[in-house]
């Protein structure tokens, strides 16, 4: 038996300001902005499935995601696109192949939404 499971537990996202990042990600996902910031630099975003941890301790311009390393799921890609666009978030693609699009968080991390 292999001691390393074929599961992904969480993804760490480098952010410059943990309080601002917590607010931005919680607002984006429609979550309450009341979770605790741990050790002054970590915030665990309440997710269904694979976890996201925002971490200001690992932030540097070299560490930001230059390409998406995961995607947020959506049942309606057009509605998701208009939602992101309406929030004045920087979009980096249009909807591609009627299936996905990319955008950036305030620190410049590239993120993706994909129709499931």
N, C-alpha and C positions, 0 to 999 in steps of 0.2 A: 504494500500500500504506500502510495506517495504521501508524504506529510504536507505537501503544498496542494491546496484545493484548487480546482478549476473554477474559481469564483472570484469576482472582483468585489472588494468590500467597499472602497470609497475612493474618490478622486479628490486630490488636493489642488485647489486653485490659488495661485499667488495673487494677493491683493495688497495694495499700498496702504489702505486705511480700513481696518477691520470693521469699525462702526459704520462707515459709509457703504462698504461692500455688503454688510449684513442687511442694511436697509434696501439697497438696490436689488439684491437677489430676492429678498423676501417680497418686495413690491412686485418684481417681475413675475414671481410664481404665485402671487396672491396669498402669501403667508403672513401671519402676525409677526411683527418685529419685536418679539419679547423674549427670544431665546438668549441664554447666557453666553457671553464671550468667555472662553476658557483661557486661563494663563495669560491674558492680555493680548493674545494674537490668534486664537482659533475660534471659529464659529461653525458648528455642525448644522447645515441646512436640513430641515426636516423634509425628507424625500421618501417617495415610494420606490423601492428597489435600491439600486446602487446609490451609495451616499455621496454627498458633496461636502467637503470641508474647506472653508475659506481660511487662508493662512497668511497673515501679514509678516510673519517671521521669515518666510521663504521668498518674499517678494524682491524682485529686481527686474529691471527692464529686460535682461537676458532670459529670465525665467517665464515671462508671459507666454501664453500659448499662441504661437504663430499660425497654427492650423488647429481646427477643433479636434479635441481628443475624445469627445463623447458628443452625443446629441440629446436634446430634450425631445420627448415624444409629443406629438400632436395628432388629434383625430381630424383636424381641419386645417390644412397648411395655409390656405388663403386667409382664413380668420386669424391664424397665428401671425402671419406676415403683417397684416393690417394692424394687429395689436402692437407688435414691436415697432412698426413704423409710426404709429400714433403716439408712442412713448418717447419719440425723438431719439431713439437708440440708433447708433451708427450701423446701418446695414452694409454688408460687404458683398452680397450677391442679391440678385432677384430670386424668385422661386425658380429652382432648377428642376427640369424634367417633371414638373408638377409634384415634386416629392420633398424637396428640402431647400433651406436657405441658411446663410451665415450672417452673423452680426458680431459686434464687439461689446464687451462690458466696459465700464468707465476706465479701467486700467489698460485696456487694449487687448485683453484675452479674447481670442477668436472662439466663438460659440456657434452651435448649429441647432436648428429645429428640423425635425424630420417627421413626415407623415407615417403613422404606423398602420 
